[in-house]
Amino acid sequence: MLTLLILLTLLTPTPQPMTQHTDDTHQIEQLYKRMCQAMIDKDTAALNAMHADNFVLEHMTGMQQTKQQYINAIADGTLNYYHAEHDNIAVALDGDRATLTGRSRVTAAVFGGGRHTWRLRLQFTLLRQDGQWLFTHSKASTY
């Protein structure tokens, strides 16, 4: 009987603490929120650190900007962000790759236009490099 009890104890899985999947999902959600705040703060150092060197932003008009063009446009006032409220953030993981879809109400004045609040749907792809998640691509649309 004691042998059976020991065997059952060894074969019964023990509950795991927070899984890597949950931790990665949380990290990516927080990265998205920090990116939005960095855009508002015009924190180009933070934006540079969280985007891969080959990052491309595809605007809802279809125009594409490289990482440096995007960061420069924030720095020089071509893209001015004032506020962001997040309605939904969804993350899907696939090993060292991930996708994030953020639905956020973003107040901005861009490309010389007036200040306006957009319901932006931002679709990101991310890659984990050296243990750090980086944005590699973003496509903006509305919802």
C-alpha positions in Angstrom: 0.0 0.0 0.0 2.8 2.4 0.9 4.5 1.6 -2.4 1.3 2.4 -4.3 0.9 5.7 -2.4 4.5 6.7 -3.3 4.0 5.7 -6.9 0.8 7.7 -7.2 2.5 10.7 -5.6 5.4 10.5 -8.1 3.0 10.2 -11.0 0.7 13.0 -10.0 1.7 16.2 -11.7 2.4 19.1 -9.4 0.8 22.5 -10.2 3.2 24.7 -12.0 3.8 28.3 -11.0 3.3 31.0 -13.7 4.1 29.3 -17.0 6.5 30.8 -19.5 3.5 31.3 -21.9 1.7 33.5 -19.3 4.9 35.4 -18.5 5.7 36.1 -22.2 2.1 37.2 -22.8 2.3 39.6 -19.9 5.7 40.9 -21.0 4.4 41.6 -24.5 1.2 43.3 -23.2 3.4 45.6 -21.0 5.8 46.2 -23.9 2.8 47.5 -26.0 1.7 49.8 -23.2 5.3 51.1 -22.7 5.6 51.7 -26.5 2.4 53.8 -26.5 3.6 55.8 -23.5 7.1 56.2 -25.2 5.3 57.6 -28.3 3.5 60.1 -26.1 6.6 61.1 -24.2 8.7 61.2 -27.4 11.1 58.8 -25.7 13.2 57.9 -28.7 15.7 55.9 -26.7 12.9 53.6 -25.4 11.3 53.3 -28.9 14.7 52.4 -30.3 15.2 49.7 -27.7 11.9 48.0 -28.2 11.8 47.9 -32.0 14.0 45.5 -34.0 16.4 47.2 -36.5 14.4 45.9 -39.4 11.1 47.2 -38.0 8.5 48.5 -40.5 5.4 50.5 -39.6 2.6 50.3 -42.2 0.2 53.2 -41.8 -3.5 52.8 -42.6 -2.9 54.7 -45.8 -0.5 52.0 -46.9 2.6 54.2 -46.4 5.5 52.3 -44.8 8.2 53.7 -42.5 11.4 52.1 -41.4 12.2 52.1 -37.7 14.4 55.2 -38.1 11.9 57.1 -40.2 9.1 56.3 -37.6 11.2 57.3 -34.6 12.4 60.5 -36.4 8.8 61.4 -37.3 7.9 61.2 -33.6 11.0 63.2 -32.6 10.4 66.0 -35.1 6.6 66.3 -34.5 5.4 64.8 -37.7 3.7 62.2 -35.5 2.4 63.7 -32.2 0.7 61.3 -29.7 -1.1 62.7 -26.7 -3.1 59.9 -25.1 -3.9 56.2 -25.4 -6.6 54.1 -23.8 -6.5 50.4 -24.4 -9.7 48.6 -25.1 -8.2 45.2 -25.9 -4.8 43.6 -26.2 -4.6 40.1 -27.6 -1.3 38.1 -27.8 -0.6 34.8 -29.6 2.7 33.0 -29.0 4.6 30.7 -31.3 8.0 29.9 -29.7 10.2 32.9 -30.2 7.6 34.7 -32.4 4.4 36.4 -31.4 1.6 38.5 -32.7 -0.2 41.2 -30.8 -3.4 43.0 -31.8 -4.0 46.1 -29.8 -7.3 48.0 -30.0 -6.6 51.4 -28.5 -8.2 54.8 -28.6 -5.3 57.1 -29.5 -5.4 60.9 -29.5 -2.9 62.2 -32.0 -2.1 64.9 -34.5 -0.2 63.4 -37.5 1.3 64.6 -40.7 0.1 68.2 -40.1 -3.5 67.3 -39.4 -5.4 68.4 -36.3 -5.7 66.6 -33.0 -8.1 63.7 -33.2 -8.9 60.5 -31.4 -8.7 57.4 -33.5 -9.9 53.9 -32.7 -6.7 52.2 -33.8 -6.2 48.5 -34.4 -2.5 47.9 -34.4 -1.3 44.5 -35.5 2.3 43.7 -34.5 4.6 40.8 -35.1 7.4 40.3 -32.5 10.5 38.3 -32.2 12.4 37.3 -29.0 16.1 38.1 -29.4 18.5 37.4 -26.6 15.5 37.0 -24.2 13.9 40.3 -25.1 10.7 40.8 -27.2 11.1 43.3 -30.0 8.5 44.6 -32.4 9.4 43.7 -36.0 6.3 44.9 -38.0 3.2 46.9 -37.3 0.1 47.5 -39.4 -2.4 50.2 -38.4 -6.1 50.2 -39.2 -9.2 51.4 -37.5 -11.9 49.5 -35.7 
